[in-house]
Every structure is written in C-alpha cells, then in structure tokens.
Amino acid sequence: MKIVLFWHRRDLRVHDNAGLTAALQSGFPVLPLFIYDREILDQLPSRRDARVTFIYQQVERLAQAAKQASGTFLAYYGRPLEVFEQLLSDYDVAAVYTNEDYEPYATERDSQVARLLQARGAELRSFKDQVIFAKSEILSKSGTIPKVFGAYSKAWLAALRDEHLAPYPSGELFRAENLARLEPAPPRPTLEQMGFTPFEQFVPAAELPADELVRNYHTTRNLPGLENSSTRRSVHLRFGTLSVRELMRQARALNSKLLGELIWRDYFMALLWHYPFTATESYDPRLRRVSYRNNEAEFRAWCEGRTGYPLVDAGMRELNQTGYLPNRARIAAAGFLVKHLLIDWRWGDRYFADTLLDYDMAQNVGNWQWMAGTGAVAAPWFRVYSPQSQQEQYDPSFAYVWQWIPEYGTCEYPKPIVDHKFARERATATLRAAYRAVE
C-alpha cells in the first residue's frame, strides 16, 4: 500500500498546519513522522536541555493524537538521510510532505532528502507554514529584499489579505480514513535512550494570550519588572505548537505593535534565507574586521550576570535560570556585550543559542547583528546604549533587579566592570576605525 509521510519539524501541532493539510488531502494514507536529528542534537553543549525535553513532550502528544485518531505516529533518533533510507526500504512511499524551514542547515538537508527521494521514485513537497510571507514574496522595486524594515513592513501590510491568515483544516482532516495504521506500531525513542536527562522549564500553554495582555502589549513589553509584560508565546512560535496565523489574527485585531513585531519575524527569516552567510559572518563587509577585545574573563562575567550593571545582570540571571530574557533586558545585555565589552556578537549569539528556550537562528542572528551595527538592517554602529539610562527608564523601582539580584546594593554585588563613558568612546573609536579601513 502506497503511503505518504508527513515530516514534522518546526510545526509540532495537528491544527492549522499547511503541510499536514496537503498530506491529508493527498488521497494516500498518511504516516506522521518526527526525526530527532542527530546533526543538531549532537552539537548541544549539554544532555540536560529543556528544549529537547519540550520537543519530546510535544512529539509524544502528537503520537497520542494519532493513536486517538486510529493512526500511527513514527519517531526516530538519527540522521535524516539515514532515517529516510530506512523508511523507503520499509514502506512504499509516494511522497514526503513537510513545511519549509529557512535556516542554512535545513535548506541543505532538505535538498539532500529531495535528491534521495527523487532517486527512489518519490518526491519532497514543502509548504509555507511558519511565516506569512517567505523568501522572495516581499521585494523592493529593484527586485531585492528591502534593507529598511519600514519599507518591508509597508509592503508586507499592503500584500496581506484575509486568506493569508485563514486557518488550514488539518485538525478536521486528522481522522482514521486519512491516516495509516501500523500493527504493531514501531517503538519511539525515549529521552534516556537518546542520552538526554529530562529537564523542564516553565512554558505557558500553547494557546493565544489573553486579549487584555495583547491590548496592553505596546505599553508593557519594555517593562521587565512587570508580570505578564509580554505574550511569552515565542517558544510556541519557534516550535510550531501555536500557529503564527492565529497570533497574527489576534494581533491585527487588537494591537498593531505586536503585529509589527511578528512582521519583524518574517523579515529576519527572509533575510537569513537571502543571506545565509550572515549566520556566521557580519553582513556589512566594513565591519567584518572589527578589533574585538574578546576578553574571556569579561565574557564569563557577562554570562553569569556579574558585570555590575543591574539591568544587564538581572537579564542574564533570568536567562540562565529560566531560559527567558525579556525584550528590554535582552537589548541591554546584547548591547553591553558588543559595545561596552567589545566582544564579538557571535559569542553572544552562541550563548543565547545554548540557553534561550525560544532560540531561533533567524531572529537571534538578525537581532545580534542589529545591535552590533553589522547587519543588513542595523542600528547605527555608533549607537551605544547607556545601561544606567535604560535602568532608570524601564525599571526605575528596581523591581526586576531585586527579583533576580537579591544581593544588589550590598558589598556582595560587583562594581561596574567598565566605565560607561570610557566604554562608549572605546567602542565608537574601534568601530569607526574598522568602518573606515575598508572605504
């Protein structure tokens, strides 16, 4: 019996799933599939990773959904090409359906899988699901992606139609007559069998945030000391446990600022797809030879929240303990690393990649290069935020600082690692020298 496989990656949900809808409408029985990709997992610095535990829980939830619908869910731990070699031997596969992934590794992996399938008489069919507009759908009049977010956002909004945000009927189609059932079902790997230790961190429910929170988003998003200052749905967008179309519909109805932030998400994914080298290299060639200091002791102090600047330190301590980092604390911490300490943005990018629950390469790289002034879209390289001014503006009562730094105000809290005025002058001089060296 011919079947189709639906390959879950960044879309760990049954409802409102573009690629799954297409698979369920293909006319062939569908076997949903997840691959714990060793090319990714083997690179993690710890086998106690909250994100892996979260993924595992969501995969098991999907497996239970398939079982309740009288279908079978497959899960494997391995390298995708090897897994698909085995699947093509075990089953008569007509096609593999999946949703697009725009990261450099993912595009190369999918190209390899597509070639393998083609050689075996099958095909890879990919669908847009994690963004509203992708790749080259939003371009300037010159045929390139806009280098200014305002121009991209304006074109994005002009192109938007109600149908772009309409939900897909995958949930309604996910029933016995459209699913394949294997007896007995192949065993799925456990966390322990994959060499991981279960480790949970708080993640809100995979549902839309309260309307009131969304209505107030523009007034609360930069106040890290305020409870429920943000939606905290970035984790669910990252792993696809919540449809971006759902959150976009809510944002469009209730808060244009939140909608704008979601448009930034599309933008950074498009930029990474157009310029995949920016994952590891500054976009601006004039700033690829900055004489970063890269002091390892100062980097450790930053990682551990011991810089002597309370907003920066509170943010890093929250990150280390919870996997979350509020927007304003994220800006303060990133800006401090690249400007005050003159440490390569890639060091910060890597640390965030290892610790953020919501780590997303496109967003992480885009924002780090924005802060460093090196990106396709960037803050001015000469802008150096004052951590003290940000503290006074966004956490004036020190509520956020006291929450994460109980020793603040005592002799146990370190003095500032560097003077702001000195650091600002050093940063601008160093970046100016790199900027002019290529002119």
LUMLO-156661 format. One record per residue: x, y, z of N, C-alpha, C, O in turn. Coordinates in steps of 0.2 Angstrom, whole numbers, plus 5000, padded with zeros to 4 digits. Layout:
N
XYZXYZXYZXYZ
...
//
This chain:
439
500449945000500050005000500450065000500950075004
500350114995500750174995500550215001499950225002
500950255004500850305009501150365007501650375003
501050415011501450475011501650495018501250475023
502250515019502450535026502350615027502550645022
502150635033502150705034502750715040502750685045
503250755038503850765042503750825046503850885044
503650815053503550875057504250895058504750855060
504350965059505050995061504851055065504851045072
504751115063504551175067503851185067503551245067
503451135067502651135067502351075071502051035068
502551075078502351025082501651035084501451035090
501151035079500451035081500051005075500350995070
499450985077499050955072498551005068498451005062
498351055072497851105070498251155065498851175066
497851185061498151245057498851235054499251275055
498951175051499551155048499551155041499251105038
499951195037499851195030500051135027499751105023
500651105028500951045025500550985027500450945023
500350985033499950925036499250925032499050865030
498950985031498350985027498450955020498050915018
498950975017499050955010499150875010498950845006
499550855015499650775015499050745016498850685013
498550765021497950735022497450735017496950695016
497550785012497150785006497450755000497250764994
498050715001498450694995498050634992498250614986
497650594996497250534993497650474996497450424994
498250484999498550425002498550425009498450475012
498550365012498650365020499250405022499750395019
499150435028499750475030500050445036499750435041
500750445036501050425042501450485045501950505041
501250525050501650575053502250555056502350495058
502750595055503450575057503850635060503750695059
504250615065504750665068505450635069505450575071
505950665067506650645067507050685072507050745071
507250655078507650685082508350685079508750645079
508550745076509050755071509750755075509850805078
510150705074510750705077511250755075511750775079
511150775069511650835066511550895070511950935071
510950905074510850955078510950945085511250975089
510650885087510650865095511350855097511550865103
511750825093512450805095512950865096513450865099
512650925093513050985094512851025101513251075102
512351005104512151035110512751035116513050975116
512851085120513351085125513151035131513651015135
512551025132512350985137511750935135511350945131
511850875139511250825138510650835142510250795143
510750895146510150915150509850985147510051035150
509450975142509251035138508451045139508150995136
508251095141507551105142507151105135506551085135
507451125130507151125124507051055121506551045118
507551015122507450945120506850905124506550875121
506850925130506350895134505650925132505150885131
505550985130504951015127504750985121504250965120
505250975116505150945110504850875111504450855108
505250835115505050765117504350765119503950725117
504150805124503450805126502950825121502450795120
503150865116502650885111502550825106502050815103
503150795104503150735100502650685103502350655099
502750675109502350615112501650635112501150595111
501450705113500750725112500550715105499950695105
500950725100500750715093500550645092500150625089
501050595095500950525095500250505098499950465095
500050535103499450515106498850545102498350505102
498950595099498450625095498250575089497750565087
498850555086498750505080498450435083498050415079
498650415089498350355091497650365093497250315091
497450415095496650435096496250435090495650425090
496650455085496350455078496350395074496250395068
496650345078496750275075497250275069497250235064
497750315070498350315066498950295070498950285076
499550305066500150285069500650345068500650375063
501050355073501550415073502250385073502350345078
502650405069503350375069503850425072503750485070
504350405076504850445078505550415078505550355080
506050445076506650415075507250455078507150525078
507750435081508350465083508950445078509150395078
509150495074509650485069509750545064509550595066
510150525059510250575054509750575048509550515046
509450625046508850625042508950575036508550535034
509550585032509650545026509650475028509350435024
509950455033509950385035509250355037509050305036
508850405041508150385043507750375036507350325036
507850415032507450415025507650355021507250325018
508250335021508450275018508150215021507850175017
508050215027507750155030506950155029506650105028
506650215029505950225028505750205021505250175020
506150225016506050205009506150125008505850105003
506550095012506550025012505949985015505749935013
505750015020505149985024504449995021504049955022
504350055018503750075016503750095008504250115006
503150085005503050114998502850184999502250204999
503350234998503250305000503150334993503550334989
502550374992502350404986502750474987502950504982
502750504993502950574994503050585001502750555005
503550635002503650665009503350735009503650775005
502850745013502650815014502950845020503050815025
503050915020503350945026503251025025503051045020
503451065030503351135030504051165029504551135032
504151215025504851245024505151265030504851285035
505851265030506251285035506851325032507051305027
506951385034507351435030508051445033508451485030
508251405038508951405040509451375036509251325032
510051395035510551365031510651295031510651255026
510751265037510751195038510151155035510151105031
509551185037508951155035508851155027508651105024
509051205024508951205016509451155013509251125008
510051145016510451105013510251025014510250985010
509951015020509750955022509150935018509050875015
508650985017508050965013508250955005507950915002
508750985003509050974996509250904996509150864991
509650875001509950815000509350765001509350704997
508850775005508250725006507850724999507650674997
507750784996507450784990507750744984507450704981
508450744984508850704979508750634981508650594976
508750614987508650544989507950524987507950464984
507450554988506850534987506750534979506450484977
506950584975506850584968507250514965506950484960
507750494968508150444965507750374967507850324963
507350374972506950314974506150324971505750284973
506050374967505350374964504850414968504250404967
505150454973504650484977504850564976505250584972
504450604980504650674980504550704987504250684991
504950764988504850804994504350864992504550904987
503850874995503350934994503350975000503150955006
503651035000503651085005503151145005502951164999
502951165010502451215011502651265016502951255020
502351325014502451385019502051385025501451375024
502351385031501851375037502051425042501651445046
502751435043502951465049502951545049503151575053
502851565043502851635041502251655037501951605034
502151715036501551735031501851745024501551725019
502451785024502751795018503451775018503751785023
503751735013504351705014504851715008504551735003
505451705009505951705003505851774999506051825002
505651764993505651824989504951854988504851884983
504451844992503751864991503751944992503251974990
504151964997504152044998504852064996505352054999
504852104990505452134987505352204986504752224985
505852244985505852314983505752314976505752264972
505652374973505552384966506152364962506152344956
506752364965507352334961507452264962507952234959
506952224965507052154965507452124970507552064970
507552164975507952144981507552154987507052184988
507752114993507352124999507552195002508152205002
507052225004507252295007507752295013507752245017
508152345013508652345018508452385024508752395029
507852415023507552455029506852425031506452405026
506852415037506252375039505552415038505052385036
505552475038504952515037504752505030504152495029
505152495025504952485018504652415018504152405014
505052365021504752295021504052295024503652255021
504052325030503352315034502852345029502252325029
502952405026502452435022502252395016501652385015
502652365013502552315008502152255010501752225007
502352225016502052175019501352185020500852145019
501152245023500552255025500052265019499452255019
500352295014500052305008499852245004499352235001
500252195005500152125002499652085006499452035003
499552095012499152055016498452055014498152105013
498151995014497451985013497251935018497551895021
496551935019496251895024496451825023496551785028
496451795017496651725016497351705018497451645020
497851755019498451735021498451715029498951685031
497951745032497951725039497351675041497251655047
497051645036496551595037496851535039497351515037
496551495044496751435046496651375041496251375037
497151325041497151265037496751215041496751215047
496351175037495851125041496251055043495851005043
496851055044497150995046496850965052496850905052
496651005057496350965063495750925061495650875064
495350955057494750925055494850865050494450815050
495350865047495550805042495950755045496050695043
496250765052496650715055496150665058496050665064
495950615054495550565056495750495053496150495048
495450445055495650375053495650365046496150335044
495150395042495150375035495750405031495850385025
496050455034496650485031497350465034497850495031
497350425038497950405042498150335041497650295040
498750325041498950255040499050225047499250255052
498950155048498950125055499450065054499250025050
499950065058500350005058500249965064500249995070
500249895064500149855069500749805069500749765064
501149795074501249845079501549905077501949905072
501449965081501750025080502550025082502649995087
502950045077503650045079503850085085503450135086
504250065090504350095096504750165095505050175090
504550215099504850285098505350285104505350255109
505950325102506450335107506250375113505850415112
506550355119506450395125507050445125507550445122
506950495129507450545131508050505133508650525131
507950465138508550425141508950385135509550375135
508550355131508850315125509250355121509750335118
509050425120509450465116510050505120510350545117
510050485126510650505130510450575134510950605136
509850595134509650655137509350645144508950595145
509450695148509150695155508550735155508550795153
507950715157507350765157507450825161507750825167
507350885158507450945161506850995159506851015153
506451015164505851055162505951125164506251145170
505751175160505751245162505051275160504751245156
504851325164504151345163503951365155504351405153
503451345152503251365146502451375147502151325149
502251435145501451445145501151395140501451365136
500451395141500051345137500151375130500151425128
500051325125500051335118499451365116499051325112
499251415118498551445116498651525116499151545118
498251555113498351635112498351665119497951645123
498751715120498751755126498051795127497751805122
497951815133497351845134497251915130497851945129
496651925128496651985124496852055128497152095124
496752055134496952115138497752125138497952175137
498052065138498852065138499052095131499452135131
498652075126498852095119498752165118499052205115
498152185121497952265120498452305123498552365121
498752285129499252325133499952315131500452345133
500052265126500752245124501252305123501852305125
501052355119501452415117501652455123502152485123
501252455129501452485135501852445140502152475144
501852385139502152335144502752305142503152285146
502852295135503452255133504152275135504552225135
504252335137504852355139504952365146505452395149
504452335150504552345157504652275160504152235162
505252255161505452185163505152165170505152105172
505152215174504952205181504152195182503952175187
503752205177503052195177502852125175503052095170
502452095179502252025177501752025171501352075170
501851975167501451975161501652035156501152065153
502252055156502452115152502452095144502452145140
502452035143502452015136502051945135501751925140
501951925129501551865127501851805129501551755131
502551805129502951745130502651685126502751625128
502451705120502251645115502851635110502751595105
503451665111503951655106504151585106504451555101
504151545112504351475112503851435107504151395104
503251455108502751415104502851435096502751385092
502951495095503151505088503751475085503751445079
504251465089504851435087504751365086505051335081
504351325090504251255089503651235085503451185084
503251295084502651275080502051245084501651215081
502051255090501551225094500951275094500351255096
501051335092500551385091500651415083501151425081
500051415080500151445073500251515073499951555076
500751535069500851605068500251645065500151705067
499851615061499251645059498751655064498451715064
498651615069498251635075498451695078498051735080
499051695080499351755084499351825079499151875082
499451815073499351865068498651895068498551955068
498151855068497451875068497351915074496951965074
497551885080497351925086497751995086497452045088
498351995084498752055084498452105079498452165081
498252085074497952135069497352165072497252225070
496952125075496352155078496452195084496052245086
496952185088497052215095497652255096497652305100
498252245092498752285094499252285088499552235086
499352345085499752355079500552345081500952325077
500752365087501452355089501652275089502152265087
501152235092501352165092501352135085501752095083
500852165080500852145073501552165070501852125066
501752225072502452245069502952195071503452185067
502952175077503552135080503452065076504052035075
502852045075502851975071503051985064503251945060
502952045061503252065054503952065054504252035049
504252085060505052085060505252005060505751995057
504851965063504951895062505051865055505551835053
504551885051504551865044505151895041505551865037
505351955042505851995039506551965041506951955036
506651945047507351915048507351845045507951825043
506851805044506851745041507051755034507351715031
506751805031506851815024507551845023507951825018
507851885027508551905027509051845027509451845023
508851805032509351745033509351695026509851675024
508751695024508651645018509051685012509351645008
508951745011509351785006510151785007510551785002
510251795013511051805015511151745020511351765026
511251685019511351635023512051645027512151615032
512551675024513151685027513151725033513651725037
512651765034512551805040512451765046512551795052
512351705046512351655052512951655055512951645061
513551665052514151665055514651725053515151725055
514351765049514851825047514451885046513851885044
514751945048514352005048514152025041514552015036
513552045040513352065033513752125030513952125024
513852175034514252235032514952215031515352205036
515252215025515952195025516452245028517052235030
516252305029516652355033516752345040517152375043
516252305043516352285050516552215051516352185056
516852185046517052115047517752105050517952055052
518052165051518752165054518752205060519352235061
518252215064518252245070518752215075518752155075
519152255078519652235083519352225089519452255094
518952165090518552155096519152135101519652105099
518952145107519452135113519352055115519852025116
518752035115518651965116518951935123519251885123
518851975128519151955135518751905138518151915139
519051845139518651785141518351795148517851775150
518751825152518551835159517951885159517451875163
517951935155517351985155516751955152516251965154
516951905147516351865144516051825149515451825149
516451795153516151745159515751795163515151765166
515951845165515651895170514951915167514451915170
514951925160514351945157513851885157513251895158
514151825155513651765155513351755162512751735162
513751765167513551745174513151805177512951795183
513051865174512751915177513151955183512851965188
513751965181514151995186514552055183515152065185
514252095179514552155176514552215180514952265179
514152215185514052275189513552325187513452375190
513252305181512652345178512052305180511952255176
511552325184511052285187510552265181510352205182
510352305176509852285172510152225167509852175166
510752235165511152185161511152115166511052065163
511352125172511552065176510852025178510851965178
510352065179509652035180509451995174509151945175
509552025168509351995162509651925161509351875160
510351925162510751865161510551815167510551755165
510451835173510251785178509551755176509451695178
509151795174508451765172508551715167508251665167
508951735162509051695156509351625158509151575156
509851625163510251565165509751525169509851465169
509251555173508851515177508251485174507951435176
507951525169507351515166507351495159506851465156
507851525155507851515148507451575144507451575138
507251625148506851685146507351745147507751745151
507251795142507551855143507151905140507051915134
506851955144506352005142506652055137507252055137
506252085133506452125127506952175129507552175126
506852215134507252275136507852245139508452275138
507852195143508452165146508852135141509552135141
508552105136508952075130509352125126509952115124
509052185125509352235122509952265126510452275123
509852275132510352295137510952255137511552275137
510752185138511352135138511752135132512352135132
511352125126511752125120512152185118512752175116
511852245119512252305118512852315122513352335120
512752295128513352295133513852255131514452265131
513752195128514252145126514652175120515252175120
514252195115514652205109514952275109515452295106
514652325113514952395113515352405119515952425119
515052395125515452405131516052365132516652385134
515952295131516552255132516852235125517452205125
516652265120516952245113517052175112517652155110
516552135113516652065112516252045106515652075105
516452005101516151985095515451965096515251925101
515051995092514251975093514151895092513651875095
514651865089514551795088514551755094514351695095
514951785099515051755106514351755109514151705112
514051815109513351815112512851775108512451745112
512851775102512451735098512451665100511951625101
513051635101513151565103512951555110512651505111
513051605114512751595121512051595121511751555125
511751635118510951635118510751575114510251545116
511051545109510851485106510851425111510451385110
511351435116511351375120510851385126510751335130
510651445127510251455133509551475132509051455137
509351505127508651535126508151475124508351435120
507651475128507051425126506851445119506651395116
506751505117506451525111506951535106506851565101
507551505106508151515101507851505094507651445093
507951555090507851545083508351585079508551645080
508751545075509351575072509151635068509551685069
508651645064508551705061508451765065508751815064
508051755070507851805075508551825079508651885080
508851775081509451785085510051825081510251875084
510151795075510651825071510451895069510851945069
509851905067509651975065509652025070509852075069
509452005076509452055082510152065084510352125086
510652015085511352025087511652075082512052115084
511552055075511852105070511552175070511952225069
510952175072510652245073510952285078511152345078
511052245084511352285090512152295088512352355091
512452255085513152265084513252315078513852345077
512752335074512852385069513152345063513352385058
513152285062513452245057512952215052513152185047
512352225053511852185049511552215043511752275041
511152175039510852205033510452265035510352315032
510052255040509652305044510052315051510052265054
510252375052510652385058510552445062510352495059
510552445068510652515072511252545070511752505068
511352615070511952645069512552615073512452605079
513152595070513652565073513952615079514252585084
513752675079514052725084513552735090513752765094
512952695089512552705095512752655101512852595100
512852685106513052645112512552665118512552715121
512052615119511552625124511852635131512352595133
511652675135511852685142511452635147510852645147
511752585150511452535154511052575160510552555162
511352625162511052665168510452705166509952705169
510452735160509852765157509352715156508752735157
509452655153508952605152508652585159508052575159
509052575164508852555170508352605173507852595175
508552675172508152725175507452735171506952745174
507452715165506852725161506352665161505752675161
506652605161506252545161506152505167505752465168
506552515172506552485179506652525184507152515188
506352585185506552645189506552615197506852645201
506052575198505952555205506452495207506452475213
506752475202507252415203506852345205507152305208
506252345203505852285204506152225201506152175204
506352235195506652175191507252155194507452105194
507652205195508352195198508352155204508652115205
507852185209507852145215507652075215507752035219
507252065210506951995209507551945207507551885209
508051965203508551925201509251935204509651895204
509351995208509952005211509852025218509852085220
509651975222509551995229510052025233509952065238
510752025231511252055234511352125232511852155234
510952145227511052215224511052265230510652265234
511552315230511552365235511952345241512052385245
512252285241512752265246513452255243513552265237
513852245248514552235246514752175242515252165239
514252135242514252065238514152075230514452035226
513852135229513752145222514352185219514552235221
514552155213515152185210515052255208514552275206
515652295208515652365205515652355197515852305194
515452405194515452405186516152385183516652405185
516052335179516652305176517052355171517652345170
516652405169516952455164516552525165515952515166
516852575165516552645165516152655158516452645153
515552675159515152685153515452735148515552725142
515652795151515952845146516552825143516652835137
517052785146517652765143517452705138517752705133
516952665140516752605135516452635129516552615123
516052685130515752715124516252745119516152735113
516652785122517252815117517652765114517852765108
517852705118518252655115517852615110518152605104
517252605111516852565106516752605099516852585094
516552675100516552715094517152725090517152725084
517752725094518352735090518552675087518852675081
518452615090518652555087518152535081518452515076
517552545081517152535076517252585070517152565064
517352645072517552695067518152675063518152685057
518652655066519252635063519152575058519352575052
518752525060518552465056518152495050518252465044
517652535051517252565046517652595040517452595034
518152635043518452675038519052645034519252665029
519252585037519852545034519652515028520152505024
519052505026518852475020518552525015518552505009
518552585017518252635012518852655007518652695003
//
